[in-house]
């Protein structure tokens, strides 16, 4: 998937082909409360398939027969060089840049299965974009999610339980991160259902707005 990379005011096209997309669950305190979960003692990792990737502007396909297919606006971290057992202090040296991610989730299946691969792995369930921005400080970026123009999530990455350097260090201590891999850092409170006809936007300070319509899954 071609995604523009903004670096020092210059845009270049980057062919984003991650070997894996690593999601982080329950990484904002208010979202933990919202979902009725305890604050985790260490990051909770899961994987989304590359086939879930969706560019800015393309439609999210909502499968029928489920009560809750939720948006989850998140800060995405794109890895720029191979990272294995990276220290927290050096973690940001391995980052290509940051982007917006929508970690779409069938909540019914998440509860039913007890693990999250099916719930989060449908085609189109990882919108990403509209660009990757290099050189940002990820410690306090405002993140806002809107559905049909109405604000549903409004938070800051300063409220992450595990910040970006901690996540890179943790993930790379368990699995090697390859160029183009994506870490989706978790979602704030305010998640909710999407239906066909909706337009969902994830806006992150310094990056821009990821915008996707929702259609019924063909």
C-alpha positions in Angstrom: 0.0 0.0 0.0 1.5 3.3 -1.0 1.5 5.9 1.7 3.1 9.4 1.6 5.9 10.0 4.1 6.5 13.6 5.2 10.1 14.2 6.2 11.4 17.7 6.7 8.7 19.2 4.5 9.2 16.8 1.6 6.7 14.1 0.6 7.9 10.7 -0.6 5.9 7.7 -1.5 6.5 4.7 0.7 5.4 1.2 -0.2 4.0 0.0 3.2 4.2 -3.8 3.3 4.4 -4.8 7.0 5.4 -8.3 7.9 3.0 -7.8 10.9 0.7 -5.2 12.4 1.0 -5.3 16.2 -2.0 -4.0 18.1 -1.9 -3.0 21.8 -5.0 -3.5 23.8 -6.2 -1.6 26.9 -3.5 1.2 26.7 -5.5 4.2 27.9 -6.8 4.2 31.5 -10.3 5.6 30.6 -10.7 2.9 27.9 -9.9 0.2 30.4 -12.7 1.5 32.7 -15.0 1.7 29.7 -14.3 -1.9 28.8 -14.5 -3.1 32.4 -10.9 -4.3 32.4 -8.1 -3.9 34.9 -5.0 -1.7 34.2 -2.5 -4.1 32.6 0.8 -4.7 34.2 2.5 -5.0 30.8 1.4 -4.3 27.2 -1.2 -6.6 25.8 -0.2 -7.5 22.3 -2.3 -8.9 19.4 -1.7 -9.2 15.6 -3.8 -7.9 12.7 -3.1 -9.4 9.2 -1.6 -7.3 6.5 -4.7 -8.0 4.4 -6.7 -5.8 6.8 -4.9 -2.7 5.6 -7.0 0.0 4.0 -5.9 3.3 2.6 -7.3 6.7 3.4 -10.6 7.3 1.6 -11.5 3.7 0.9 -14.6 2.0 2.4 -14.6 0.0 5.6 -16.7 -3.1 4.8 -19.0 -3.8 7.8 -20.0 -7.5 8.1 -23.7 -8.1 8.8 -25.1 -10.0 11.7 -23.1 -8.3 14.5 -24.4 -5.8 17.0 -21.1 -3.8 17.5 -18.5 -3.2 14.9 -16.5 -0.5 16.6 -14.1 2.2 15.5 -10.9 2.6 17.5 -8.8 5.7 16.7 -5.1 5.1 17.4 -1.6 6.4 16.9 0.3 4.1 14.6 4.1 3.7 14.7 5.8 2.7 11.5 9.2 1.0 11.9 12.0 2.3 9.7 14.8 -0.1 10.5 15.1 -3.7 11.8 14.7 -3.7 15.6 15.5 -6.6 17.9 15.8 -6.2 21.7 15.9 -2.4 21.5 16.3 -0.4 24.6 13.7 2.2 25.6 16.3 4.9 25.3 17.1 4.1 21.6 13.6 3.1 20.6 12.6 6.2 18.6 15.8 5.8 16.5 14.1 2.8 14.8 10.9 4.7 13.8 10.2 5.8 10.3 7.3 7.9 11.4 3.8 8.1 12.8 0.4 7.8 11.3 -3.3 7.4 12.1 -4.9 4.0 12.5 -8.4 2.8 12.9 -8.4 -0.6 14.7 -11.9 -1.7 13.6 -13.2 -4.5 15.8 -16.3 -6.8 15.9 -16.9 -6.6 19.6 -19.3 -9.6 19.5 -16.5 -11.8 18.3 -13.9 -10.4 20.6 -16.1 -11.4 23.5 -17.1 -14.8 22.0 -13.7 -16.0 20.9 -11.7 -14.9 23.9 -8.8 -13.9 21.6 -9.0 -11.2 19.0 -7.7 -12.4 15.6 -11.1 -12.9 14.0 -12.7 -9.9 15.6 -9.9 -7.5 14.3 -8.8 -9.4 11.2 -11.4 -8.8 8.6 -10.4 -7.3 5.3 -10.6 -3.4 5.5 -10.3 -3.5 9.4 -7.0 -1.5 9.5 -7.5 1.8 7.8 -4.1 3.7 7.9 -3.0 7.1 6.7 -3.4 9.7 5.3 0.4 10.0 5.6 3.3 8.9 7.7 5.1 11.8 9.4 8.7 11.6 10.5 10.3 13.4 13.4 7.2 13.9 15.6 7.4 13.7 19.4 4.7 11.1 20.2 4.5 11.9 23.9 1.6 14.3 23.8 -0.3 14.3 20.5 -4.0 15.1 20.5 -6.1 12.3 19.0 -9.8 12.9 18.0 -12.2 10.4 16.3 -15.4 11.7 14.7 -18.3 9.8 13.2 -20.4 11.8 10.8 -18.7 15.0 12.1 -19.6 14.3 15.8 -16.6 13.9 18.2 -16.6 10.5 19.8 -13.0 10.3 21.1 -10.9 13.2 22.2 -7.7 12.4 24.1 -3.9 12.7 24.1 -1.1 10.2 23.8 0.1 11.6 27.1 -2.6 9.4 28.6 -1.1 6.2 27.3 -0.4 3.6 30.0 2.7 2.4 28.0 4.2 5.1 25.9 5.7 4.7 22.4 9.4 4.0 23.5 8.1 1.5 26.1 6.0 -0.3 23.5 8.9 -0.5 20.9 11.2 -1.9 23.6 8.6 -4.4 24.8 7.5 -5.7 21.4 11.1 -5.9 20.1 12.1 -8.0 23.2 9.6 -10.7 22.0 9.8 -10.4 18.2 12.0 -8.8 15.7 10.4 -5.7 14.1 11.0 -5.4 10.4 11.0 -2.3 8.2 7.4 -1.3 7.5 6.0 -3.1 10.6 3.2 -1.1 12.4 2.5 -0.8 16.1 -1.0 0.5 16.8 -0.7 1.9 20.2 -4.2 1.5 21.7 -7.4 3.6 21.7 -8.8 6.1 24.1 -12.3 6.0 25.7 -15.3 6.6 23.5 -15.3 3.6 21.1 -18.6 2.8 19.4 -20.5 1.1 16.7 -20.3 1.9 12.9 -23.1 1.3 10.4 -23.2 1.5 6.6 -23.5 5.1 5.6 -21.2 6.4 8.4 -18.0 8.3 7.7 -15.4 7.8 10.4 -12.4 10.2 10.8 -9.3 9.8 13.0 -7.3 13.0 13.4 -4.0 13.2 15.1 -2.1 16.4 15.8 0.8 16.9 13.4 -0.3 14.0 11.1 -3.7 14.9 9.6 -7.1 13.1 9.2 -7.7 9.5 8.2 -11.2 9.4 6.7 -13.1 6.3 5.6 -16.8 5.7 4.7 -18.5 2.6 5.9 -20.4 0.2 3.6 -22.1 -3.1 4.0 -19.7 -6.0 3.4 -20.5 -7.3 -0.1 
